[in-house]
């Protein structure tokens, strides 16, 4: 079967998104720029973008442009069970995150170490300073990873690492002309800060509850976005 030009362009752009050359939340070049880059018509570019949307790699907002999404987990070998290919599987993966990360937060709060708190606080500061979606994803995942590391349970950390930054999904409501929505960013930061505070105060129940509340709110924001 002959590959169409639109399919070929979708493959090339998709590789850039999966490999991180185009970060999650980053706006793609305009249709005009893509036409110039690949030497094709607007119709071909739009075909490519539609293919990328169907694969969950791009979301197009009318009047704003097309934005890269966090790539779905690649179905490969032993990690096939982490491949969230549709909304139902993404919901199941999110439920897994709640289960392991609430426990990780509780363990981190049972005997908080200075090193663990320092890692968590550093990630929280980076999240507060982030303005671009790509920086938000990096700092957000770094925070969750710091909590898992502070739990002292290598297996909890290993599972979170396997899931990776694909767990941090930016719904379109968190993207506005390439910048974070201010009200949403404040809510997300407050939720993370509540987790950090509970761990710092050595309160396992509060830490688990704060993490569970944050991840539940995160799922709601993604659904509404």
DAVENLIN-V749391 format. One record per pair of residues at least 12 apart in sequence whose ideal C-beta (glycine too) atoms are under 10 Angstrom apart, sorted by the first residue. I is the first residue (numbers start at 1). GAP is how many residues later the second one is. If there is no record, write none. Layout:
I,GAP + I,GAP
//
This chain:
4,40 + 4,43 + 4,44 + 4,47 + 5,33 + 5,34 + 5,35 + 5,36 + 5,38 + 5,39 + 5,40 + 5,42 + 5,43 + 6,32 + 6,34 + 6,35 + 6,37 + 6,38 + 6,39 + 6,40 + 6,41 + 6,42 + 6,43 + 6,44 + 6,45 + 7,37 + 7,40 + 7,41 + 7,44 + 8,30 + 8,32 + 8,36 + 8,40 + 9,25 + 9,28 + 9,29 + 9,31 + 9,35 + 9,36 + 9,38 + 9,39 + 9,40 + 9,42 + 9,43 + 10,34 + 10,35 + 10,37 + 10,38 + 10,39 + 10,40 + 10,41 + 10,42 + 10,43 + 10,44 + 10,45 + 10,47 + 10,48 + 11,37 + 11,40 + 11,41 + 12,25 + 12,26 + 12,36 + 13,15 + 13,16 + 13,21 + 13,24 + 13,25 + 13,32 + 13,35 + 13,36 + 13,38 + 13,39 + 13,44 + 13,45 + 13,53 + 13,55 + 14,34 + 14,37 + 14,38 + 14,41 + 14,43 + 14,44 + 14,54 + 14,57 + 15,42 + 16,12 + 16,41 + 16,52 + 17,35 + 17,38 + 17,40 + 17,41 + 17,51 + 17,52 + 17,53 + 17,54 + 18,39 + 18,50 + 18,53 + 18,54 + 18,56 + 18,148 + 19,52 + 20,48 + 20,51 + 20,114 + 20,145 + 21,47 + 22,35 + 22,36 + 22,45 + 22,46 + 22,112 + 23,45 + 23,47 + 23,109 + 23,110 + 23,111 + 23,112 + 23,113 + 23,114 + 23,115 + 23,142 + 24,33 + 24,43 + 24,44 + 24,45 + 24,46 + 24,47 + 24,109 + 24,110 + 24,112 + 24,113 + 24,114 + 24,141 + 24,142 + 24,144 + 24,145 + 24,146 + 24,151 + 25,34 + 25,42 + 25,43 + 25,44 + 25,45 + 25,107 + 25,108 + 25,109 + 25,110 + 25,111 + 25,112 + 25,143 + 25,144 + 25,145 + 25,146 + 25,147 + 25,149 + 25,150 + 25,153 + 25,154 + 25,155 + 26,41 + 26,42 + 26,106 + 26,107 + 26,108 + 26,111 + 26,144 + 26,149 + 26,152 + 27,34 + 27,37 + 27,38 + 27,39 + 27,40 + 27,41 + 27,106 + 27,148 + 27,150 + 27,151 + 28,21 + 28,24 + 28,29 + 28,30 + 28,32 + 28,37 + 28,38 + 28,39 + 28,40 + 29,16 + 29,36 + 29,37 + 30,15 + 30,35 + 30,36 + 31,14 + 31,15 + 31,17 + 31,18 + 31,34 + 31,35 + 32,13 + 33,12 + 34,12 + 34,14 + 34,15 + 34,32 + 45,21 + 46,14 + 46,20 + 48,18 + 49,16 + 49,17 + 52,14 + 52,16 + 52,17 + 53,13 + 53,16 + 55,14 + 55,16 + 55,17 + 55,30 + 56,13 + 56,14 + 56,15 + 56,16 + 56,28 + 56,29 + 56,30 + 56,31 + 56,34 + 56,113 + 57,12 + 57,13 + 57,14 + 57,15 + 59,111 + 59,112 + 59,113 + 59,116 + 59,166 + 60,112 + 61,111 + 61,114 + 61,115 + 61,116 + 64,108 + 64,111 + 64,112 + 64,113 + 64,114 + 65,110 + 65,112 + 65,113 + 67,66 + 67,103 + 67,105 + 67,108 + 67,111 + 68,65 + 68,66 + 68,102 + 68,107 + 69,97 + 69,100 + 69,101 + 69,102 + 69,103 + 69,106 + 70,14 + 70,20 + 70,67 + 70,71 + 70,94 + 70,95 + 70,96 + 70,97 + 70,98 + 70,99 + 70,100 + 71,93 + 71,94 + 71,95 + 72,12 + 72,13 + 72,14 + 72,17 + 72,18 + 72,21 + 72,94 + 73,12 + 73,16 + 73,17 + 73,20 + 73,89 + 73,90 + 73,91 + 73,93 + 73,94 + 74,92 + 78,84 + 79,83 + 79,84 + 79,85 + 81,12 + 81,15 + 81,81 + 82,14 + 82,77 + 82,80 + 82,81 + 82,82 + 82,84 + 82,85 + 83,83 + 84,12 + 84,79 + 84,82 + 84,83 + 84,85 + 87,135 + 87,136 + 90,76 + 90,77 + 90,79 + 90,129 + 90,132 + 91,128 + 91,131 + 91,132 + 93,70 + 93,73 + 93,74 + 94,73 + 94,75 + 94,121 + 94,122 + 94,124 + 94,125 + 94,128 + 95,120 + 95,124 + 96,63 + 96,64 + 96,67 + 96,71 + 97,47 + 97,62 + 97,63 + 97,66 + 97,70 + 97,114 + 97,118 + 97,121 + 97,122 + 98,110 + 98,113 + 98,114 + 98,115 + 98,116 + 98,117 + 98,118 + 98,120 + 98,121 + 99,60 + 99,113 + 99,116 + 100,48 + 100,51 + 100,53 + 100,55 + 100,56 + 100,57 + 100,59 + 100,60 + 100,63 + 100,111 + 101,43 + 101,46 + 101,47 + 101,50 + 101,55 + 101,58 + 101,59 + 101,62 + 101,66 + 101,94 + 101,107 + 101,110 + 101,111 + 101,113 + 101,114 + 102,93 + 102,105 + 102,106 + 102,107 + 102,108 + 102,109 + 102,110 + 102,111 + 102,112 + 102,113 + 103,45 + 103,48 + 103,50 + 103,53 + 103,101 + 103,104 + 103,105 + 103,108 + 103,109 + 104,40 + 104,41 + 104,43 + 104,44 + 104,45 + 104,46 + 104,47 + 104,48 + 104,49 + 104,52 + 104,53 + 104,55 + 104,56 + 104,95 + 104,103 + 104,104 + 104,107 + 105,15 + 105,39 + 105,42 + 105,43 + 105,45 + 105,46 + 105,90 + 105,91 + 105,93 + 105,94 + 105,98 + 105,99 + 105,101 + 105,102 + 105,103 + 105,104 + 105,105 + 105,106 + 105,107 + 105,109 + 106,45 + 106,92 + 106,93 + 106,97 + 106,98 + 106,99 + 106,100 + 106,101 + 106,102 + 106,103 + 106,105 + 106,106 + 107,40 + 107,41 + 107,43 + 107,44 + 107,45 + 107,46 + 107,49 + 107,92 + 107,97 + 107,100 + 107,101 + 108,12 + 108,38 + 108,39 + 108,40 + 108,41 + 108,42 + 108,43 + 108,44 + 108,45 + 108,48 + 108,87 + 108,88 + 108,90 + 108,91 + 108,92 + 108,94 + 108,96 + 108,99 + 108,100 + 108,103 + 109,38 + 109,41 + 109,42 + 109,86 + 109,88 + 109,89 + 109,90 + 109,91 + 109,92 + 109,93 + 109,94 + 109,95 + 109,96 + 109,97 + 109,98 + 109,99 + 109,101 + 109,102 + 110,41 + 110,42 + 110,89 + 110,92 + 110,93 + 110,94 + 110,97 + 111,39 + 111,41 + 111,91 + 111,93 + 112,38 + 112,84 + 112,86 + 112,87 + 112,88 + 112,89 + 112,90 + 112,91 + 112,92 + 112,95 + 113,37 + 113,39 + 115,34 + 115,35 + 116,30 + 116,31 + 116,33 + 116,34 + 116,35 + 116,36 + 116,83 + 116,84 + 117,29 + 117,33 + 117,79 + 117,82 + 117,83 + 118,28 + 118,32 + 119,23 + 119,24 + 119,26 + 119,27 + 119,28 + 119,30 + 119,31 + 120,22 + 120,23 + 120,24 + 120,25 + 120,26 + 120,27 + 120,29 + 120,30 + 120,72 + 120,75 + 120,76 + 120,79 + 120,80 + 121,22 + 121,25 + 121,72 + 121,75 + 121,78 + 121,79 + 122,17 + 122,20 + 122,21 + 122,24 + 123,15 + 123,16 + 123,17 + 123,18 + 123,19 + 123,20 + 123,21 + 123,22 + 123,23 + 123,24 + 123,69 + 123,73 + 124,15 + 124,18 + 124,19 + 124,22 + 124,65 + 124,68 + 124,69 + 124,71 + 124,72 + 124,73 + 125,14 + 125,18 + 126,12 + 126,13 + 126,14 + 126,16 + 126,17 + 127,12 + 127,13 + 127,14 + 127,15 + 127,16 + 127,58 + 127,61 + 127,62 + 127,65 + 127,66 + 128,57 + 128,58 + 128,60 + 128,61 + 128,64 + 128,65 + 130,50 + 130,55 + 130,59 + 131,47 + 131,48 + 131,49 + 131,51 + 131,54 + 132,43 + 132,46 + 132,47 + 132,48 + 133,35 + 133,37 + 133,41 + 133,42 + 133,43 + 133,45 + 133,46 + 133,47 + 134,36 + 134,44 + 135,45 + 136,32 + 136,34 + 136,38 + 136,39 + 136,43 + 136,44 + 136,49 + 136,52 + 137,28 + 137,29 + 137,30 + 137,31 + 137,32 + 137,33 + 138,27 + 138,30 + 139,29 + 139,50 + 139,53 + 140,25 + 140,27 + 140,28 + 140,29 + 140,30 + 140,48 + 140,49 + 140,52 + 140,78 + 141,19 + 141,20 + 141,22 + 141,23 + 141,24 + 141,25 + 141,26 + 141,27 + 142,23 + 142,26 + 143,25 + 143,46 + 143,49 + 143,50 + 143,52 + 143,53 + 143,71 + 144,16 + 144,19 + 144,21 + 144,23 + 144,24 + 144,48 + 144,51 + 144,67 + 144,70 + 144,71 + 145,12 + 145,15 + 145,16 + 145,19 + 145,20 + 146,50 + 146,53 + 147,13 + 147,45 + 147,48 + 147,49 + 147,52 + 147,60 + 147,64 + 148,12 + 148,13 + 149,12 + 150,49 + 151,48 + 151,56 + 167,48 + 167,51 + 168,50 + 169,49 + 169,50 + 169,52 + 169,53 + 169,56 + 170,14 + 170,51 + 170,52 + 170,55 + 171,13 + 171,47 + 171,48 + 171,49 + 171,50 + 171,51 + 171,52 + 171,53 + 171,54 + 172,50 + 172,52 + 172,53 + 173,48 + 173,49 + 173,51 + 173,52 + 174,14 + 174,47 + 174,48 + 174,51 + 175,50 + 181,40 + 181,44 + 184,37 + 184,41 + 187,27 + 187,30 + 187,31 + 187,34 + 188,26 + 188,29 + 188,30 + 188,33 + 190,24 + 190,27 + 191,19 + 191,20 + 191,22 + 191,23 + 191,24 + 191,25 + 191,26 + 191,27 + 192,18 + 192,19 + 192,22 + 193,17 + 193,21 + 194,12 + 194,13 + 194,15 + 194,16 + 194,17 + 194,19 + 194,20 + 195,12 + 195,13 + 195,14 + 195,15 + 195,16 + 195,17 + 195,18 + 195,19 + 195,20 + 196,14 + 197,13 + 198,12 + 198,13 + 199,12
//
